[in-house]
Amino acid sequence: MKKLVGVLAGAAFLASAASAQAEVIKIGLIASFSGAFAVWGQQFRQSVEAYQKVNGKSVDGHEIQFIFRDNGGADPAKSRQLAEELILREKVKFITGFELTPNALAVAELITEAKIPTVIFNAATSMITRSSPYFVRTSMTVQQYVAPLPTWAVKEGGIKTAYTVVSDYAPGHDAEEIFIKNFEAAGGKILGKDRIPLNVTDFAPYIERAGASGAQAVYVFIPAGAPSVSLVREFAKRGLKDKGVKLLAGGEVQEIFLPAIGDDVIGTISSAHYTETNTNPENILLRKTLVEMFGKDATPDMGTVGAWDGTKLIYEAIKQFGPKITGDQFVNFAKGRKWDSPRGPVMIDPVERDIIQQVYMRRVEKRDGKLVNIDFFTSGMVKDPWKEARPAGK
């Protein structure tokens, strides 16, 4: 009996000690939960919650707590303020989120000084990861997923002339640069180009100019959300599709936006690092969990997969290093990391801390009464073309 009592007492002591050592690891997530780009915050949150349903809300007994903060849209000053509060007041170990480039860049100096690892769930301008050694990106870069599209358009799609319409900020400039470069390299001719200020909501003049150019195709790039839906609908409204003009796009035609655009979007060709209809086991799990938690219409998109993989990367790093993990430990852990994502195989570039992944060419189709993207071409593993053309330190 004395021996049993001793064993039980020892077990109770060990359980008490383990409980005392358990910590809460806070992760700040900054994104738009209101305004024109609120869909991004919603997708980030749903993805994090879905990941935690599958994998639990703790790692080795340490609670993982996400703290969500709304920047309301393109607001660098507010994003920096929120990051400061998360670091100083909430004592977060990580910062995540960021659907827009200006908001991510606004915190670069701050996270460098505080040595807080920051995982980009979407913002796609190539140079972001070079603005701080504590940035790691699990989404994509614009040039990475745009690169195959213009080559296909000329060589396989029979498109010899094009007009570009992009948002007038860094990602739009990146998209315009690589589209024109690869389109012309393949033998095509650009008949004109337009840049749209981010605060513009009337897209009619831009689409009219594109149509009047006589180009066989119009390439568009605009941050995904209410503005991108309006732009694509304007293309149909102006009758360009009826005239045989092709619409070439990217995230503007993610599955989540297709019902709002309507059947006029059928036939649109896009390139992306993630197609929602793929049958990868991890993607089937992701979609199943989203539907179970948020209803039959819950649809993953680029933001969802970036958040899912970013959360996975953080969980695995905490499992290896524990709750006292440092920014440098996380960054070094991430470099060269490989895993099977809902999108397919991925890897974090050991030099640039950016993602290396496949790119998919897709066509919008209607299947079983539903508008979806269907892959028809898969590239090999693609690095960011912008960085490859501009080696670090040169």
Secondary structure, DSSP 8 states (H G I E B T S, - for coil): -HHHHHHHHHHHHHHHHHHHH--EEEEEEEE-SSSTTHHHHHHHHHHHHHHHHHH-SEETTEEEEEEEEE--SS-HHHHHHHHHHHHHTS--SEEEE-SSHHHHHTTHHHHHHHT--EEESS---GGGGGG-TTEEESS--HHHHHTHHHHHHHHTT---EEEEEEESSHHHHHHHHHHHHHHHHTT-EEEEEEEE-TT----HHHHHHHHHTT-SEEEEE--TTHHHHHHHHHHHHTTTTTTT-EEEESGGG-GGGHHHH-GGGTT-EEEES--TT---HHHHHHHHHHHHHH-TT----HHHHHHHHHHHHHHHHHHHH-TT--HHHHHHHHTT-EEEETTEEEEE-TTT--EEE--EEEEEEEETTEEEEEEEEE---B--HHHHHS-TT-
